[in-house]
Amino acid sequence: MTVDRRRFVLGLGALPLAGAAQAQGFAGLGTDAEGFALPARDHRFVFPRDHAAHPDFRIEWWYVTGNLTDAQGVGYGIQWTLFRSALAPETTAQPGDGWTSPQIWLAHAALTRGDHHHVAERLARGGIGAAGVRSAPFAAWIDDWAMLSQAGPEQDALDLLHLTARGSDFSYDLGLRAEGPLIFHGDAGYSVKSPAGQASHYYSQPFYQVTGEIRFDGQVVEVIGHAWLDREWSSQPLAGDQSGWDWFSLSFDSGDKLMAFQLRDDGDGFRSGSWIAPDGHTTPIGDRDIRMTPLDHSRVDGRRVPTRWQIDLPARELSVTVTALNPQSWMATSVPYWEGPVRLKGSHAGQGYLEMTGY
């Protein structure tokens, strides 16, 4: 274990990783909000500032998923995620320095094929330059993994990105170009996560066209496709009785898109989402408006995980079956979960991504 990893793990040990927090995935690290800022319904987003870190909040992430194909039509999925978690509140005016910084960084990358799921993880403490996010020019990085803006002065910083990551048995080098606007979920970016009112600030860029290459098994494969970036930060996004979540980002052949999630508990759970038109017009989806029903399960890492779902949204005449490209898309990382590309059939055809925690 390297010094960086050892000190990271020592810091991570101070976080509530056991029990419900572990089941809730990375969002479970935000269950203790004392001293941290809380999301506000009247928050006004300012860019590029809000693309960067919010160290006065407990948790935060920059999250890219993509559906890709090669020249033969073979499908792949990629994931690039940078997580930030704080051991103590910090402000941009009084940042921590070196190893005294309370910021902890965790990153996951994955390349999913129909027959294999490649996973890599990076860990770093804040304040030493190994990981971070800056607003201008926008850059998010950990070690040699990077999400770098190549946007011009008249563009949003996320409009044009260069995305790279590598593990022991895979890598990718991709260009992402946005063909639509940023999308704000919930009430203008204030996304409620439970009946009790826990919430986050949440926006997305779901309109990326992707070109580039992936590498695995000694091969270099040119790919094209689509990607979706999620930005979210909070200090207490989940309720204590919520055991995990199921999150879908779906892109339909019609050009419409759907973000939907449900948080499971001992009762009926809590659901929310956004219907996104091809021009970016966004309609919030309420708790009772959508149904997400597991149809089939797979044995994954010794767990019973739903890898085929039915999603019904009557207001949009949507009734689709969502099936994993690779049911074994398990992220065997410090905070384990399932994440992988999915295919859609039914009233709407398309593809997307599914994340599940707590199984």
Residue frames relative to the residue before (quaternion, step in Angstrom):
aa qw qx qy qz dx dy dz
M 1.0000 0.0000 0.0000 0.0000 0.00 0.00 0.00
T 0.4010 -0.7209 0.5107 0.2423 3.60 -0.78 0.98
V 0.6645 -0.4893 0.3689 0.4277 3.55 -1.28 0.31
D 0.6424 0.5295 -0.3333 0.4425 3.58 0.91 -0.91
R 0.6879 0.4740 -0.2961 0.4630 3.58 0.83 -0.96
R 0.6443 0.5272 -0.3378 0.4390 3.60 0.92 -0.83
R 0.6958 0.4565 -0.2881 0.4738 3.59 0.86 -0.91
F 0.5870 0.5536 -0.3708 0.4598 3.57 1.10 -0.60
V 0.6874 0.4881 -0.2908 0.4524 3.56 0.82 -1.02
L 0.6155 0.5344 -0.3533 0.4590 3.59 1.04 -0.71
G 0.6629 0.4820 -0.3022 0.4867 3.57 1.02 -0.77
L 0.6424 0.5299 -0.3268 0.4470 3.55 0.99 -0.83
G 0.5946 0.5945 -0.3611 0.4032 3.55 1.12 -0.60
A 0.6270 0.5352 -0.3423 0.4508 3.58 1.19 -0.37
L 0.6208 0.5491 -0.3411 0.4436 3.58 1.25 -0.22
P 0.5416 -0.6472 0.4315 0.3186 3.62 -1.15 0.59
L 0.0404 0.8580 -0.5087 0.0581 3.57 0.32 1.24
A 0.6352 0.5584 -0.3423 0.4093 3.60 1.15 -0.35
G 0.8191 0.3161 -0.1831 0.4422 3.53 -1.38 0.14
A 0.8592 -0.0815 0.0707 0.5002 3.51 -1.04 -0.90
A 0.6239 0.5553 -0.3560 0.4192 3.60 0.98 -0.77
Q 0.6484 0.5003 -0.3206 0.4759 3.58 0.97 -0.84
A 0.6571 0.5139 -0.3143 0.4531 3.60 0.94 -0.85
Q 0.6718 0.5088 -0.2980 0.4482 3.57 1.04 -0.73
G 0.4851 -0.6617 0.4448 0.3590 3.58 1.23 -0.12
F 0.8050 -0.2720 0.1763 0.4969 3.57 -1.24 -0.35
A 0.6064 0.5715 -0.3647 0.4155 3.61 1.03 -0.67
G 0.5847 0.5983 -0.3679 0.4060 3.59 1.17 -0.47
L 0.5576 0.6025 -0.3968 0.4106 3.58 1.22 -0.31
G 0.6640 0.5304 -0.3052 0.4298 3.59 1.20 -0.27
T 0.3901 0.7665 -0.4594 0.2221 3.60 1.18 0.22
D 0.7049 0.3756 -0.2611 0.5421 3.63 1.16 -0.36
A 0.0709 -0.8524 0.5181 -0.0069 3.57 -0.28 1.28
E 0.3898 0.7563 -0.4715 0.2319 3.60 1.23 -0.07
G 0.8270 0.2014 -0.1828 0.4921 3.54 -0.80 1.08
F 0.6481 0.5137 -0.3160 0.4650 3.57 1.25 -0.31
A 0.5733 -0.5596 0.4674 0.3738 3.54 -1.28 0.39
L 0.2435 -0.7560 0.5904 0.1435 3.56 -1.20 0.57
P 0.5961 -0.5689 0.4113 0.3897 3.60 -1.09 0.58
A 0.1705 -0.7750 0.6030 0.0816 3.55 -1.11 0.74
R 0.5179 -0.6686 0.4416 0.2996 3.55 -0.88 0.98
D 0.7260 0.4256 -0.2491 0.4793 3.61 1.09 -0.61
H 0.3078 0.7602 -0.5184 0.2421 3.61 1.19 0.37
R 0.1902 -0.7605 0.6123 0.1026 3.56 -0.95 0.92
F 0.3586 -0.7493 0.5193 0.2007 3.56 -0.59 1.16
V 0.0560 -0.7671 0.6391 0.0033 3.52 -1.03 0.92
F 0.0914 -0.8081 0.5818 0.0132 3.56 -0.74 1.09
P 0.5259 -0.1169 -0.8389 -0.0774 1.51 -2.16 1.26
R 0.3571 0.7767 -0.4780 0.2021 3.63 1.23 -0.09
D 0.7434 0.4288 -0.2504 0.4482 3.60 0.78 -0.96
H 0.5180 0.5857 -0.4427 0.4389 3.60 1.22 0.06
A 0.6636 0.5026 -0.2941 0.4697 3.59 1.20 -0.53
A 0.7271 -0.4509 0.3085 0.4158 3.56 -1.35 -0.05
H 0.2342 -0.7279 0.6314 0.1291 3.53 -1.35 0.54
P 0.1267 -0.8726 0.4655 0.0765 3.60 0.44 1.20
D 0.6003 0.5500 -0.3763 0.4422 3.60 1.21 -0.19
F 0.6265 0.4764 -0.3396 0.5151 3.61 1.32 0.00
R 0.6215 -0.6039 0.3756 0.3287 3.56 -1.20 0.62
I 0.8244 0.0234 0.0523 0.5631 3.59 0.78 -1.04
E 0.0181 0.7897 -0.6100 0.0633 3.53 -1.23 0.56
W 0.0316 0.8123 -0.5820 -0.0190 3.58 -1.19 0.45
W 0.2347 -0.6867 0.6739 0.1384 3.46 -1.46 0.52
Y 0.0028 -0.8653 0.4848 -0.1275 3.55 -0.24 1.34
V 0.0029 -0.8046 0.5927 -0.0365 3.59 -0.55 1.16
T 0.0131 0.7536 -0.6572 0.0020 3.55 -1.03 0.87
G 0.0362 -0.8256 0.5629 -0.0136 3.57 -1.04 0.75
N 0.2548 -0.7237 0.6240 0.1481 3.52 -1.22 0.71
L 0.0258 -0.8320 0.5501 -0.0665 3.55 -0.55 1.22
T 0.1088 -0.7625 0.6303 0.0977 3.56 -1.30 0.38
D 0.3606 -0.7069 0.5583 0.2420 3.54 -1.22 0.53
A 0.7606 -0.3975 0.2576 0.4439 3.59 -1.30 -0.03
Q 0.6842 0.4582 -0.2785 0.4943 3.60 1.19 -0.46
G 0.5667 -0.6296 0.3691 0.3825 3.58 1.27 0.06
V 0.4164 0.6944 -0.4790 0.3391 3.59 1.25 0.25
G 0.3314 -0.7809 0.5048 0.1598 3.57 -0.88 0.97
Y 0.0572 -0.7708 0.6344 0.0106 3.53 -1.20 0.73
G 0.1848 -0.7417 0.6222 0.1693 3.51 -1.36 0.17
I 0.0953 -0.7758 0.6183 0.0827 3.57 -1.15 0.60
Q 0.1048 -0.7595 0.6391 0.0609 3.52 -1.26 0.63
W 0.0213 0.7557 -0.6541 0.0237 3.56 -1.12 0.81
T 0.1031 0.8181 -0.5524 0.1223 3.58 -0.48 1.16
L 0.0771 -0.7524 0.6529 0.0416 3.53 -1.03 0.90
F 0.1264 -0.7887 0.6011 0.0253 3.55 -0.75 1.17
R 0.1039 -0.7531 0.6441 0.0846 3.54 -1.19 0.68
S 0.0264 0.7741 -0.6323 0.0182 3.56 -1.00 0.87
A 0.2598 -0.7896 0.5424 0.1217 3.58 -0.96 0.87
L 0.4011 -0.7004 0.5424 0.2334 3.55 -1.01 0.87
A 0.7794 0.0209 0.0128 0.6260 3.57 1.22 -0.57
P 0.6157 -0.5551 0.3907 0.4002 3.61 -1.15 0.48
E 0.0051 -0.7716 0.6355 -0.0276 3.54 -1.17 0.71
T 0.2167 -0.7649 0.5894 0.1437 3.57 -1.10 0.60
T 0.6020 -0.5531 0.4228 0.3912 3.56 -1.22 0.39
A 0.6309 0.5363 -0.3374 0.4478 3.60 1.16 -0.52
Q 0.7864 0.1669 -0.0877 0.5882 3.60 1.17 -0.60
P 0.0281 0.8399 -0.5408 0.0366 3.59 0.49 1.15
G 0.5222 -0.6039 0.4962 0.3412 3.55 -1.24 0.50
D 0.2916 -0.7674 0.5520 0.1463 3.54 -1.18 0.56
G 0.8508 0.0773 -0.0687 0.5152 3.55 -1.00 0.87
W 0.8203 -0.2032 0.1637 0.5089 3.55 -1.04 -0.82
T 0.5760 0.5844 -0.3916 0.4164 3.61 1.22 -0.16
S 0.4774 0.6684 -0.4474 0.3538 3.60 1.22 -0.22
P 0.3836 -0.7409 0.5005 0.2311 3.62 -0.88 0.85
Q 0.5428 0.6461 -0.3939 0.3644 3.59 1.27 -0.07
I 0.1130 -0.7671 0.6307 0.0332 3.54 -0.99 0.99
W 0.1516 -0.8008 0.5776 0.0458 3.56 -0.90 0.98
L 0.0373 -0.7714 0.6340 -0.0401 3.52 -1.05 0.95
A 0.0182 -0.8146 0.5796 -0.0079 3.60 -0.87 0.87
H 0.1305 -0.7687 0.6234 0.0593 3.52 -1.16 0.77
A 0.0092 -0.7564 0.6537 0.0228 3.54 -1.16 0.72
A 0.0021 0.7958 -0.6051 0.0230 3.55 -1.08 0.73
L 0.1102 -0.7226 0.6765 0.0896 3.48 -1.33 0.56
T 0.1051 -0.8220 0.5597 0.0093 3.57 -0.57 1.19
R 0.0603 -0.7508 0.6574 0.0219 3.52 -1.04 0.97
G 0.6958 -0.4744 0.3262 0.4293 3.56 -1.23 0.19
D 0.7916 0.2962 -0.1356 0.5169 3.57 1.14 -0.67
H 0.7910 0.1926 -0.1222 0.5677 3.61 1.23 0.05
H 0.1466 -0.7635 0.6242 0.0772 3.53 -1.22 0.64
H 0.1481 -0.8033 0.5753 0.0427 3.57 -0.39 1.30
V 0.0458 -0.8146 0.5773 -0.0325 3.60 -0.85 0.99
A 0.0245 0.7735 -0.6333 0.0056 3.56 -1.12 0.73
E 0.1387 -0.7828 0.6046 0.0506 3.56 -1.19 0.63
R 0.0858 -0.7682 0.6323 0.0522 3.55 -1.14 0.75
L 0.1435 -0.7853 0.6010 0.0381 3.57 -1.11 0.77
A 0.1236 0.7942 -0.5885 0.0876 3.60 -1.02 0.73
R 0.3576 -0.6750 0.5910 0.2595 3.54 -1.28 0.43
G 0.5112 -0.6536 0.4673 0.3051 3.55 -1.12 0.67
G 0.7128 0.4916 -0.3262 0.3791 3.53 -1.32 0.24
I 0.7222 0.4156 -0.2556 0.4904 3.62 1.19 -0.27
G 0.5916 -0.6358 0.3352 0.3653 3.58 1.29 0.18
A 0.5141 0.6703 -0.4131 0.3402 3.59 1.25 -0.12
A 0.7913 0.0496 -0.0122 0.6092 3.59 1.19 -0.48
G 0.3009 0.7559 -0.5533 0.1786 3.53 -1.19 0.49
V 0.2530 -0.7234 0.6155 0.1842 3.51 -1.39 -0.07
R 0.0499 -0.7790 0.6244 0.0280 3.57 -0.92 0.89
S 0.5133 -0.6921 0.4323 0.2657 3.54 -1.16 0.63
A 0.8316 0.0532 0.0192 0.5525 3.62 0.92 -0.82
P 0.4455 -0.3983 -0.7591 0.2583 1.51 -0.87 2.31
F 0.5812 -0.6232 0.3822 0.3574 3.57 -0.96 0.83
A 0.1616 0.7497 -0.6304 0.1200 3.52 -1.03 0.93
A 0.0423 -0.7434 0.6670 0.0271 3.54 -1.11 0.81
W 0.1088 0.8227 -0.5425 0.1305 3.59 -0.71 1.01
I 0.0230 0.7256 -0.6851 -0.0602 3.48 -1.42 0.27
D 0.7972 -0.0645 -0.0395 0.5989 3.56 -0.51 1.22
D 0.7857 -0.2954 0.2089 0.5018 3.62 -0.72 -1.01
W 0.4797 0.5936 -0.4821 0.4303 3.60 1.19 0.41
A 0.0512 0.8336 -0.5453 0.0716 3.58 -0.89 0.84
M 0.1133 -0.7025 0.6953 0.1011 3.48 -1.39 0.54
L 0.0146 0.8433 -0.5296 0.0906 3.56 -0.21 1.31
S 0.4001 -0.7095 0.5277 0.2409 3.55 -0.92 0.90
Q 0.0850 -0.7631 0.6390 0.0467 3.52 -1.14 0.83
A 0.3457 0.7710 -0.4665 0.2616 3.54 1.28 0.43
G 0.4980 -0.6520 0.4932 0.2891 3.51 -1.23 0.60
P 0.7217 -0.4733 0.2931 0.4114 3.60 -1.28 0.22
E 0.7103 0.4351 -0.2669 0.4848 3.61 1.13 -0.50
Q 0.6268 0.5412 -0.3265 0.4556 3.58 1.29 0.01
D 0.5515 -0.5280 0.5040 0.4039 3.52 -1.34 0.21
A 0.6074 -0.6050 0.3774 0.3501 3.59 -1.05 0.77
L 0.7075 0.4524 -0.2637 0.4746 3.59 1.13 -0.58
D 0.4478 0.7246 -0.4410 0.2826 3.60 1.23 -0.05
L 0.7941 0.0996 -0.0297 0.5988 3.58 1.09 -0.67
L 0.0309 0.8314 -0.5469 0.0928 3.57 -0.47 1.24
H 0.2190 -0.7026 0.6573 0.1624 3.51 -1.34 0.52
L 0.0868 -0.8295 0.5508 -0.0331 3.57 -0.59 1.23
T 0.0748 0.8027 -0.5861 0.0814 3.58 -0.75 1.06
A 0.1495 0.7467 -0.6428 0.0828 3.54 -1.25 0.63
R 0.0250 -0.7925 0.6084 0.0343 3.54 -1.24 0.35
G 0.1590 -0.7427 0.6407 0.1128 3.49 -1.31 0.54
S 0.7509 -0.3866 0.2654 0.4650 3.55 -1.24 -0.21
D 0.8155 0.2203 -0.0908 0.5274 3.60 1.10 -0.63
F 0.7687 0.2227 -0.1726 0.5743 3.61 1.19 0.38
S 0.0418 0.7618 -0.6452 -0.0404 3.53 -1.39 0.13
Y 0.0668 -0.7766 0.6175 0.1052 3.56 -1.30 0.11
D 0.1168 -0.7470 0.6538 0.0311 3.49 -1.30 0.63
L 0.0845 0.8474 -0.4993 0.1595 3.54 -0.13 1.36
G 0.2397 -0.7269 0.6221 0.1648 3.52 -1.26 0.60
L 0.1329 -0.7956 0.5900 0.0355 3.59 -0.89 0.99
R 0.0401 -0.7930 0.6078 -0.0131 3.57 -0.80 1.07
A 0.3335 -0.7595 0.5274 0.1836 3.59 -0.66 1.12
E 0.1578 -0.7914 0.5879 0.0557 3.55 -0.95 1.01
G 0.7530 0.2490 -0.1830 0.5810 3.59 1.24 0.43
P 0.6610 -0.5487 0.3513 0.3722 3.60 -1.28 0.15
L 0.6175 -0.4723 0.4561 0.4330 3.53 -1.38 0.01
I 0.2414 -0.7672 0.5839 0.1104 3.56 -1.14 0.75
F 0.1828 -0.7909 0.5790 0.0761 3.59 -0.86 0.99
H 0.2824 -0.8057 0.5062 0.1217 3.55 -0.59 1.21
G 0.7703 0.3226 -0.2558 0.4870 3.54 -1.27 0.45
D 0.7361 -0.3089 0.2969 0.5240 3.55 -0.90 -1.02
A 0.7970 -0.2957 0.1388 0.5081 3.58 0.00 1.37
G 0.7806 -0.3325 0.1583 0.5050 3.57 0.99 0.89
Y 0.5942 0.5028 -0.3703 0.5069 3.59 1.30 0.03
S 0.0669 -0.8505 0.5199 -0.0437 3.55 -0.13 1.39
V 0.2574 -0.7859 0.5481 0.1257 3.58 -0.47 1.24
K 0.2289 -0.8162 0.5261 0.0681 3.55 -0.96 0.98
S 0.8051 0.1063 -0.0741 0.5788 3.64 1.20 -0.04
P 0.6331 -0.5203 0.3927 0.4173 3.60 -1.21 0.31
A 0.6363 0.5392 -0.3275 0.4439 3.60 1.16 -0.54
G 0.5953 -0.6381 0.3252 0.3644 3.58 1.27 -0.13
Q 0.3543 0.7061 -0.5363 0.2970 3.62 1.15 0.19
A 0.0013 -0.8267 0.5581 -0.0716 3.57 -0.91 0.88
S 0.1850 -0.7412 0.6295 0.1424 3.51 -1.39 0.15
H 0.4207 -0.5908 0.5908 0.3535 3.51 -1.39 0.04
Y 0.0436 0.8325 -0.5352 0.1363 3.56 -0.59 1.18
Y 0.1691 0.7527 -0.6256 0.1162 3.54 -0.81 1.07
S 0.2266 -0.7841 0.5704 0.0923 3.56 -1.26 0.44
Q 0.1648 -0.6838 0.6847 0.1911 3.48 -1.45 0.19
P 0.0229 -0.8639 0.5024 -0.0274 3.61 0.00 1.31
F 0.6193 0.6118 -0.3007 0.3896 3.59 1.30 0.05
Y 0.3477 0.7742 -0.4825 0.2165 3.61 1.08 0.46
Q 0.2143 -0.6753 0.6893 0.1513 3.48 -1.29 0.75
V 0.1804 -0.8182 0.5445 0.0398 3.57 -0.85 1.02
T 0.0476 0.7418 -0.6689 0.0057 3.53 -1.18 0.73
G 0.3929 0.7227 -0.5157 0.2397 3.56 -1.13 0.51
E 0.4572 -0.6739 0.5017 0.2918 3.53 -1.18 -0.55
I 0.2009 -0.7335 0.6373 0.1245 3.50 -1.31 0.58
R 0.1814 -0.7842 0.5873 0.0849 3.56 -1.17 0.61
F 0.2297 0.7376 -0.6107 0.1739 3.56 -0.98 0.93
D 0.8449 0.1437 -0.1150 0.5023 3.57 -1.20 0.57
G 0.6883 -0.4901 0.2808 0.4551 3.58 1.03 0.72
Q 0.6036 0.5579 -0.3530 0.4470 3.60 1.27 0.09
V 0.1876 -0.7139 0.6581 0.1488 3.53 -1.31 0.49
V 0.0547 -0.8296 0.5540 -0.0430 3.57 -0.50 1.23
E 0.3282 -0.7242 0.5751 0.1926 3.57 -0.83 1.03
V 0.0333 -0.8156 0.5768 -0.0304 3.58 -0.91 0.95
I 0.1171 -0.7279 0.6660 0.1136 3.49 -1.39 0.35
G 0.2378 0.7953 -0.5414 0.1332 3.57 -1.20 0.24
H 0.5283 -0.5974 0.5062 0.3283 3.50 -1.29 -0.61
A 0.0833 -0.7927 0.6025 0.0417 3.56 -1.18 0.59
W 0.2316 -0.7462 0.6186 0.0825 3.50 -1.36 0.50
L 0.1163 -0.7884 0.6018 0.0521 3.60 -0.83 0.99
D 0.1287 -0.7719 0.6201 0.0547 3.55 -0.98 0.96
R 0.0905 -0.7579 0.6447 0.0408 3.54 -1.14 0.84
E 0.1321 0.7995 -0.5687 0.1412 3.55 -0.73 1.06
W 0.0945 0.7803 -0.6168 0.0426 3.55 -1.09 0.72
S 0.0936 0.7756 -0.6151 0.1061 3.52 -1.18 0.71
S 0.3476 -0.7005 0.5603 0.2731 3.52 -1.34 -0.30
Q 0.7966 0.0453 -0.0355 0.6018 3.60 1.20 -0.33
P 0.0517 0.8742 -0.4821 0.0272 3.61 0.60 1.08
L 0.7815 0.3102 -0.1723 0.5133 3.62 1.10 -0.47
A 0.4590 -0.6612 0.5216 0.2831 3.56 -1.19 0.63
G 0.6466 -0.5774 0.3464 0.3585 3.56 -1.14 0.62
D 0.7130 0.4433 -0.2660 0.4737 3.60 1.10 -0.60
Q 0.5334 0.6132 -0.4196 0.4042 3.62 1.24 0.09
S 0.2841 -0.8319 0.4652 0.1038 3.54 -0.49 1.27
G 0.7903 -0.1663 0.1241 0.5765 3.61 1.19 -0.25
W 0.2690 -0.7719 0.5495 0.1727 3.56 -1.27 0.08
D 0.2339 -0.7081 0.6505 0.1443 3.49 -1.44 0.41
W 0.0225 -0.8227 0.5649 -0.0599 3.56 -0.52 1.23
F 0.1086 -0.7981 0.5927 0.0062 3.56 -0.87 1.07
S 0.0089 -0.7288 0.6831 0.0466 3.56 -1.17 0.73
L 0.0087 -0.8418 0.5333 -0.0826 3.54 -0.30 1.29
S 0.1203 -0.7732 0.6208 0.0466 3.56 -0.99 0.93
F 0.2310 -0.8063 0.5371 0.0897 3.55 -0.61 1.20
D 0.6239 -0.5592 0.4007 0.3708 3.55 -1.21 0.58
S 0.5895 0.5893 -0.3529 0.4251 3.60 1.21 -0.47
G 0.5453 -0.5923 0.4103 0.4283 3.59 1.25 -0.48
D 0.5535 0.5767 -0.3957 0.4521 3.58 1.26 -0.24
K 0.1591 -0.7726 0.6084 0.0870 3.55 -1.29 0.45
L 0.1513 -0.7754 0.6086 0.0743 3.53 -1.26 0.54
M 0.0584 -0.7163 0.6932 0.0546 3.52 -1.04 0.92
A 0.1344 0.7848 -0.5935 0.1174 3.57 -0.80 1.01
F 0.0141 0.7879 -0.6157 0.0015 3.56 -1.10 0.69
Q 0.1051 -0.7475 0.6455 0.1162 3.49 -1.33 0.39
L 0.2423 -0.7386 0.6162 0.1266 3.51 -1.13 0.85
R 0.2957 -0.7994 0.5054 0.1345 3.53 -0.57 1.21
D 0.0344 0.7636 -0.6445 0.0213 3.52 -1.18 0.72
D 0.7333 -0.4102 0.2879 0.4595 3.60 -1.23 -0.27
G 0.6967 0.4372 -0.2677 0.5019 3.58 1.25 -0.24
D 0.8136 -0.2477 0.2111 0.4817 3.52 -0.98 -0.95
G 0.4841 -0.6764 0.4337 0.3464 3.60 1.23 -0.14
F 0.3468 -0.7097 0.5738 0.2164 3.54 -1.37 -0.08
R 0.0965 -0.8129 0.5743 -0.0008 3.58 -0.83 1.04
S 0.0723 0.7661 -0.6372 0.0430 3.52 -1.24 0.57
G 0.1136 0.8141 -0.5654 0.0676 3.56 -1.22 0.25
S 0.2935 -0.7192 0.5974 0.1993 3.52 -1.39 -0.14
W 0.2148 -0.7159 0.6471 0.1502 3.53 -1.09 0.80
I 0.1234 -0.8189 0.5605 0.0046 3.56 -0.64 1.18
A 0.3091 -0.7569 0.5512 0.1665 3.58 -0.63 1.14
P 0.6857 -0.4976 0.3274 0.4184 3.62 -1.18 0.39
D 0.7035 0.4415 -0.2740 0.4849 3.61 1.10 -0.59
G 0.6225 -0.5705 0.3260 0.4251 3.58 1.31 0.05
H 0.4550 0.6660 -0.4760 0.3506 3.60 1.18 -0.10
T 0.1505 -0.8346 0.5298 0.0061 3.55 -0.69 1.17
T 0.1203 -0.7817 0.6109 0.0352 3.55 -0.95 1.00
P 0.3944 -0.7220 0.5090 0.2533 3.62 -0.67 1.02
I 0.2438 -0.7424 0.6097 0.1325 3.56 -1.21 0.69
G 0.3257 -0.7872 0.4993 0.1578 3.56 -0.70 1.11
D 0.7554 -0.4265 0.2835 0.4086 3.52 -1.37 0.29
R 0.7748 0.3580 -0.1788 0.4894 3.60 0.92 -0.90
D 0.5524 0.6609 -0.3692 0.3489 3.58 1.27 -0.05
I 0.7865 0.2698 -0.1042 0.5457 3.57 1.17 -0.57
R 0.1728 -0.7657 0.6117 0.0982 3.55 -1.17 0.67
M 0.0657 -0.7707 0.6338 0.0051 3.57 -1.02 0.93
T 0.0087 0.8413 -0.5327 0.0911 3.55 -0.31 1.31
P 0.3710 -0.7134 0.5394 0.2500 3.64 -0.74 0.96
L 0.2184 -0.7890 0.5642 0.1075 3.58 -0.97 0.89
D 0.8006 0.0177 0.0323 0.5981 3.59 0.90 -0.95
H 0.2404 -0.7644 0.5852 0.1245 3.55 -1.21 0.64
S 0.2000 -0.7421 0.6256 0.1337 3.55 -1.30 0.46
R 0.4310 -0.6462 0.5550 0.2978 3.53 -1.25 0.50
V 0.0533 0.8124 -0.5685 0.1183 3.56 -0.42 1.28
D 0.8358 -0.1031 0.0341 0.5381 3.58 -0.60 1.15
G 0.7140 -0.4631 0.2446 0.4646 3.56 0.99 0.87
R 0.6453 0.4979 -0.3085 0.4904 3.59 1.28 0.19
R 0.3914 -0.6796 0.5649 0.2565 3.55 -1.23 0.49
V 0.0109 0.8339 -0.5429 0.0985 3.54 -0.28 1.35
P 0.3997 -0.7088 0.5168 0.2659 3.64 -0.85 0.87
T 0.0359 -0.8280 0.5590 -0.0254 3.58 -0.60 1.13
R 0.7137 0.2635 -0.2476 0.5999 3.56 1.28 0.35
W 0.0588 -0.8298 0.5518 -0.0585 3.55 -0.67 1.20
Q 0.2507 -0.6937 0.6441 0.2027 3.49 -1.39 0.31
I 0.0572 -0.7819 0.6206 0.0152 3.58 -0.87 0.99
D 0.0450 -0.7962 0.6028 -0.0268 3.54 -0.84 1.08
L 0.0234 0.7625 -0.6440 0.0573 3.52 -0.89 1.06
P 0.2492 -0.8377 0.4619 0.1509 3.60 0.26 1.27
A 0.6249 0.5679 -0.3540 0.4021 3.61 0.97 -0.76
R 0.7414 0.3370 -0.2006 0.5446 3.60 1.20 -0.50
E 0.4195 -0.7129 0.4504 0.3361 3.59 1.31 0.18
L 0.3850 0.7208 -0.4682 0.3363 3.53 1.09 0.86
S 0.1698 0.7369 -0.6426 0.1231 3.55 -0.94 0.99
V 0.1397 0.8231 -0.5258 0.1628 3.56 -0.12 1.31
T 0.3324 -0.6784 0.6163 0.2223 3.49 -1.33 0.51
V 0.1767 -0.7872 0.5889 0.0481 3.54 -0.82 1.09
T 0.0118 -0.8290 0.5558 -0.0606 3.60 -0.50 1.20
A 0.4797 -0.6812 0.4779 0.2782 3.57 -0.91 0.94
L 0.4826 -0.6329 0.5227 0.3056 3.57 -1.07 0.78
N 0.7743 0.0285 0.0137 0.6320 3.56 1.04 -0.86
P 0.3451 -0.7734 0.4886 0.2100 3.63 -0.31 1.20
Q 0.6876 0.4884 -0.2818 0.4576 3.61 1.16 -0.50
S 0.3335 0.7660 -0.4864 0.2560 3.60 1.09 0.69
W 0.1886 0.8085 -0.5261 0.1842 3.55 0.71 1.13
M 0.2827 -0.7400 0.5912 0.1516 3.56 -0.93 0.98
A 0.1023 -0.8150 0.5703 0.0122 3.57 -0.02 1.34
T 0.2655 0.7775 -0.5022 0.2699 3.53 0.62 1.26
S 0.7732 -0.3496 0.2312 0.4759 3.60 -1.28 -0.05
V 0.7287 0.1530 -0.1080 0.6588 3.55 1.16 -0.73
P 0.1911 -0.8494 0.4794 0.1107 3.64 0.04 1.24
Y 0.1095 0.7661 -0.6262 0.0949 3.56 -1.20 0.65
W 0.4528 -0.6388 0.5363 0.3151 3.56 -1.35 0.04
E 0.1641 0.7743 -0.6030 0.1000 3.57 -0.98 0.84
G 0.2946 0.7659 -0.5349 0.2013 3.55 -0.82 0.97
P 0.6352 -0.5334 0.3983 0.3916 3.58 -1.30 0.23
V 0.1500 -0.7799 0.6043 0.0632 3.55 -1.21 0.66
R 0.2858 -0.7241 0.6040 0.1710 3.51 -1.37 0.43
L 0.2806 -0.7885 0.5374 0.1034 3.58 -1.09 0.81
K 0.0351 0.7616 -0.6468 0.0205 3.53 -1.14 0.79
G 0.5225 0.6185 -0.4782 0.3404 3.53 -1.21 0.59
S 0.8289 -0.1356 0.1178 0.5298 3.57 -0.93 -0.85
H 0.7735 0.1512 -0.0739 0.6111 3.58 1.19 -0.61
A 0.2524 -0.7445 0.5974 0.1584 3.59 -0.98 0.84
G 0.3117 0.7527 -0.5458 0.1960 3.54 -1.20 0.48
Q 0.3435 -0.7057 0.5733 0.2353 3.53 -1.24 -0.49
G 0.0574 0.8129 -0.5775 0.0483 3.54 -1.26 0.15
Y 0.4724 -0.6421 0.5167 0.3124 3.52 -1.24 -0.59
L 0.1548 -0.7673 0.6196 0.0587 3.52 -1.23 0.68
E 0.0468 -0.7628 0.6444 0.0269 3.55 -1.03 0.90
M 0.0116 -0.7977 0.6023 -0.0276 3.58 -0.96 0.91
T 0.0538 -0.7828 0.6195 0.0220 3.56 -0.96 0.91
G 0.7485 0.4471 -0.2936 0.3919 3.54 -1.29 0.33
Y 0.5603 0.5955 -0.4034 0.4109 3.62 1.18 0.24
